[in-house]
Amino acid sequence: MSTPAPGRARTVALALILGCQLMMALDTSIITTALPHVQRDFGFTQAGLSWVQNAYVLAFGGLLLLGARAGDLLGRRRVFVAGLALFTAASLAAGLAQSAEWLVAARAAQGVAASFAIPSTLALLVANYPDPAGRTRAIALYSAVIGAGGSVGIVIGGVFTDLLSWRWGMLVNVPIGIAIVALAFRFLPETERRTGTFDLAGALTSTVGMSALVFGFIRAADAGWADPVTIGSFALAVLLLVAFVLVERRVAQPITPLRLFASLERSGAYAGRVLIVGATFSTFYFLSQYLQGVLGLTALETGFAYVPITGMFFAMVYVVRPLVTRLGRPVLLVASLVVALAGMTWLAQIHAGSTYFPDIVLPLLVIGVGQGIAIILMTQAGVADVAPQDAGAASGLVNVAHQLGGSLGIAVLTIVFAKAAGDTPNPAQLAAGFHATFTGAAVFFVLALILAVVMFLGSRASARRSAALGDRTVAIGDHAMTRTR
């Protein structure tokens, strides 16, 4: 049975957990500023280039639930260390890649490794902080690392790309991974191993189904919606995802207990996270190309262009608790999404003659405030009131939603960009493509806002029902006492 580490050891354990989460969050974005360089080195098309990101996030998101189950059955520290060791080796392979296929394969291997390491991070964090106040602070830091990791990765990627090579964005993981693995056995508590079986059918149908869905969008950007491969990919995705639900309903030990979706708050948190991350991650992906392709910034300058939003993400950790106390979680979530939507709508006004200040940096600061708060609240809602036996699956779903949002966001908005920019874009056409893309990201925030309002109304209705049930119970008790007298 796991026991929380005392004092200094608990602090070191938290640092290791956050270090792993940050390293893997960085890996989804650290190559973003280097994408133009990677495209030139390996001859990627625009749609093909997206697989440098999507190979990672699809393998990551698709196998997260299986990784969470592995942690439950084998021990979360053991699975955490094994996943991190594989991630370190795959990072080395990515940094040494000699072809497009090699790089994409190494990125996919990184995603597989991360899918087993990451679910254990949140579960280990929860086990290490049994007290509600300490757990709330730790989850806030964890959420900030996830939210800020993307923008920090872009900064670091820009530094490496300009001063050394984009390859160092991959190679830097090697010494960090070795250090965390060396310290994990000493400072991270092992969790109790449970008996059971792996739901391989559920893992296979969900992973291939989500991959087919994303591939369909990316294929549509190149070949169009009427292309037989596009249609076949979407059809396969629907069949496999329906099969996944049927498998999870019937299997004795599912990787995704469907009871987790019985809560409107948790279901809304998963869906809302897909939309929020889809908007934000895609913005990082395309804005990096706008800054270099239209404004003519170097990779280093592009990396530092994200410093303000990075600082804003971290700053939100310190304002969420007092704002929740003052406004309540549902109201704060709705307000944060309104702010994020305003920032994204502002950013969408860019054109070929825009400047970094004020046209880019000010909208980014506004997005940072809204998205930074929203992602913390969504993380908390995603694991709210979860039974201990479902902690791994719930934390896995939080990360699945995060990775699925990133891959779907890029896939969908790649179509928007291709349609608006045309086949042979000049700077003006590129700017038009980015304008359309950021407008599409704003639509993602609109949908997330509608979902948050539904969650807000649902929570109020649930509170009224609970109060009415409590009053009825009291009344029945008073009546019974009266009859007894």
BELSUL-V370216 format. One record per residue. N is the residue number from 0. OMEGA is omega as a letter, one per 20 degrees, with the letter a starting at -180 (999 if undefined). D_LAST is the distance of its C-alpha to the last C-alpha in Angstrom with 2 decimals. Layout:
n = <N:N>
omega = <OMEGA:OMEGA>
d_last = <D_LAST:D_LAST>
This chain:
n = <0:1:2:3:4:5:6:7:8:9:10:11:12:13:14:15:16:17:18:19:20:21:22:23:24:25:26:27:28:29:30:31:32:33:34:35:36:37:38:39:40:41:42:43:44:45:46:47:48:49:50:51:52:53:54:55:56:57:58:59:60:61:62:63:64:65:66:67:68:69:70:71:72:73:74:75:76:77:78:79:80:81:82:83:84:85:86:87:88:89:90:91:92:93:94:95:96:97:98:99:100:101:102:103:104:105:106:107:108:109:110:111:112:113:114:115:116:117:118:119:120:121:122:123:124:125:126:127:128:129:130:131:132:133:134:135:136:137:138:139:140:141:142:143:144:145:146:147:148:149:150:151:152:153:154:155:156:157:158:159:160:161:162:163:164:165:166:167:168:169:170:171:172:173:174:175:176:177:178:179:180:181:182:183:184:185:186:187:188:189:190:191:192:193:194:195:196:197:198:199:200:201:202:203:204:205:206:207:208:209:210:211:212:213:214:215:216:217:218:219:220:221:222:223:224:225:226:227:228:229:230:231:232:233:234:235:236:237:238:239:240:241:242:243:244:245:246:247:248:249:250:251:252:253:254:255:256:257:258:259:260:261:262:263:264:265:266:267:268:269:270:271:272:273:274:275:276:277:278:279:280:281:282:283:284:285:286:287:288:289:290:291:292:293:294:295:296:297:298:299:300:301:302:303:304:305:306:307:308:309:310:311:312:313:314:315:316:317:318:319:320:321:322:323:324:325:326:327:328:329:330:331:332:333:334:335:336:337:338:339:340:341:342:343:344:345:346:347:348:349:350:351:352:353:354:355:356:357:358:359:360:361:362:363:364:365:366:367:368:369:370:371:372:373:374:375:376:377:378:379:380:381:382:383:384:385:386:387:388:389:390:391:392:393:394:395:396:397:398:399:400:401:402:403:404:405:406:407:408:409:410:411:412:413:414:415:416:417:418:419:420:421:422:423:424:425:426:427:428:429:430:431:432:433:434:435:436:437:438:439:440:441:442:443:444:445:446:447:448:449:450:451:452:453:454:455:456:457:458:459:460:461:462:463:464:465:466:467:468:469:470:471:472:473:474:475:476:477:478:479:480:481:482:483:484>
omega = <a:r:a:r:a:r:a:a:r:r:r:r:r:r:r:r:a:r:r:a:r:a:a:r:r:a:r:a:a:a:a:a:a:a:r:r:r:r:r:a:a:r:r:r:r:r:r:r:a:r:r:r:a:r:r:a:r:r:r:a:a:a:a:a:r:r:r:r:r:r:r:a:a:a:a:r:a:a:r:a:r:r:a:r:r:r:r:r:r:r:r:r:r:a:a:a:a:r:r:a:r:a:a:r:r:r:r:r:r:r:r:a:a:a:r:a:a:r:r:a:a:r:r:r:r:r:a:a:a:a:a:a:r:r:r:r:a:r:r:r:r:r:r:r:r:a:a:a:r:a:r:r:r:r:a:r:r:r:a:a:a:a:a:r:r:a:a:r:r:a:a:r:a:r:r:r:r:a:a:r:a:a:a:a:a:a:a:r:r:r:a:r:r:r:r:a:r:r:a:r:r:r:a:a:a:a:a:r:r:r:r:r:a:r:r:r:a:r:r:r:a:a:r:a:a:a:a:r:r:a:r:r:r:r:r:r:a:a:a:r:r:r:r:r:r:r:a:r:a:a:a:a:a:r:r:r:a:r:r:a:r:r:r:a:a:r:r:r:r:a:r:r:r:a:a:r:r:r:a:a:r:r:r:a:a:a:r:r:r:a:a:a:a:a:r:r:r:r:r:r:r:r:a:r:a:a:a:a:r:r:a:r:a:a:a:r:a:a:a:a:r:r:r:r:a:a:a:a:a:a:a:r:r:a:a:r:r:r:r:r:r:r:a:r:r:a:a:a:a:r:a:a:a:r:a:r:j:a:a:a:a:r:r:r:r:r:a:r:a:a:r:r:a:a:r:a:r:r:r:a:a:r:a:r:r:r:a:a:r:a:a:a:a:r:r:r:r:a:r:r:r:a:r:r:r:a:r:r:r:a:a:a:r:r:r:a:a:a:a:a:a:a:a:a:r:a:r:r:r:a:r:r:r:r:r:a:a:r:r:r:r:r:r:r:r:r:r:r:r:r:r:r:r:r:r:r:r:r:r:r:r:r:r:r:r:r:r:r:r:r:a:r:r:a:r:r:r:a:r:r:a:a:r:r:999>
d_last = <49.47:50.45:49.76:50.47:53.67:53.50:55.15:58.71:58.53:55.67:57.82:60.76:58.61:57.45:61.10:62.15:59.48:60.36:64.06:63.83:61.81:64.30:67.29:66.07:64.96:68.42:70.02:68.79:70.63:73.25:75.82:75.06:77.69:80.14:79.82:83.10:84.89:83.33:84.29:87.88:88.09:86.90:87.70:84.19:83.67:80.88:78.59:79.73:79.03:75.35:75.18:75.85:72.31:70.72:71.95:69.88:66.73:66.60:66.97:64.47:61.83:62.45:61.99:59.25:56.49:58.56:59.17:55.46:54.92:57.81:56.17:52.94:54.92:57.77:56.34:56.37:58.82:61.23:61.19:61.40:64.55:66.15:65.62:66.95:70.01:70.83:70.34:72.81:75.39:74.97:75.42:78.70:79.79:78.93:80.89:83.91:83.75:87.18:86.26:83.67:82.39:82.13:80.15:77.70:77.24:76.60:74.07:72.28:72.28:70.76:67.99:67.32:67.15:64.86:62.46:61.79:61.79:59.71:56.39:56.28:56.74:53.40:51.61:53.31:52.43:48.71:48.86:50.71:48.14:44.59:43.33:42.40:44.56:47.61:47.23:47.09:50.29:52.00:51.19:52.50:55.75:55.92:55.53:58.17:60.56:60.11:60.55:63.46:65.09:66.72:68.42:69.34:70.96:73.06:74.29:75.18:76.77:78.96:80.13:81.05:82.71:84.99:85.79:85.84:84.86:81.83:81.86:80.57:77.28:76.78:78.53:76.49:73.53:75.45:75.42:71.87:70.60:72.44:70.94:67.31:67.81:69.29:66.33:63.49:63.40:63.15:60.55:58.40:55.63:55.70:52.63:51.25:53.16:51.25:52.49:53.26:56.04:57.79:57.27:60.98:60.77:58.24:60.40:63.57:62.29:60.64:63.66:66.34:64.31:63.89:67.52:68.72:66.76:68.32:71.73:71.55:71.18:73.97:76.22:75.63:76.94:80.25:80.66:78.52:75.55:77.71:79.04:78.30:77.22:74.77:73.28:73.19:71.45:68.66:68.31:68.12:65.49:63.25:63.67:62.97:59.94:58.42:59.26:57.59:54.27:54.57:55.43:52.47:50.10:51.46:52.55:50.29:50.84:51.87:53.50:51.40:47.84:47.12:43.45:44.80:45.50:41.94:41.25:42.82:43.41:45.37:47.28:48.23:49.31:51.66:53.19:53.46:55.19:57.78:58.61:58.69:60.81:62.96:63.82:64.36:66.17:68.48:69.23:70.41:72.46:74.27:74.47:76.42:78.98:79.11:79.80:82.63:83.96:83.86:83.73:85.98:83.89:84.56:81.93:81.55:81.09:78.62:76.57:76.41:75.55:72.05:71.46:69.57:67.00:66.62:65.82:63.35:61.45:61.03:60.16:57.16:55.45:55.02:53.68:51.12:48.31:48.45:48.84:45.82:43.77:45.09:45.20:43.00:44.49:44.65:46.34:48.72:49.70:50.59:52.49:54.42:55.57:56.72:58.81:60.21:61.10:62.89:64.90:65.88:66.91:69.05:70.64:71.48:73.91:76.44:80.01:83.35:83.98:80.62:80.60:78.28:77.38:75.62:75.37:73.98:72.46:70.29:68.58:68.08:66.30:63.93:63.29:62.68:59.90:58.10:58.65:58.03:54.51:53.73:54.80:52.59:49.53:50.44:50.78:47.33:45.80:47.72:45.97:42.55:39.54:41.89:40.88:43.25:44.90:45.83:47.16:50.76:50.59:48.90:51.48:54.16:53.04:53.26:56.85:57.65:56.68:58.85:61.90:61.53:61.33:64.53:66.50:65.38:65.96:69.51:70.20:69.04:70.66:73.87:74.26:73.66:76.20:78.82:78.56:78.98:81.58:83.90:86.18:88.59:86.63:88.36:86.44:85.54:84.25:82.35:80.69:79.75:78.23:76.16:75.04:73.79:72.15:70.17:69.17:67.80:65.88:64.38:63.17:61.34:59.50:58.71:57.07:55.15:53.97:52.74:50.87:49.29:48.10:46.52:44.80:43.64:42.21:40.62:38.93:37.53:36.22:34.65:33.00:31.59:30.25:28.64:27.04:25.80:24.41:22.67:21.13:20.04:18.50:16.55:15.44:14.37:12.44:10.67:10.01:8.73:6.29:5.21:5.41:3.78:0.00>
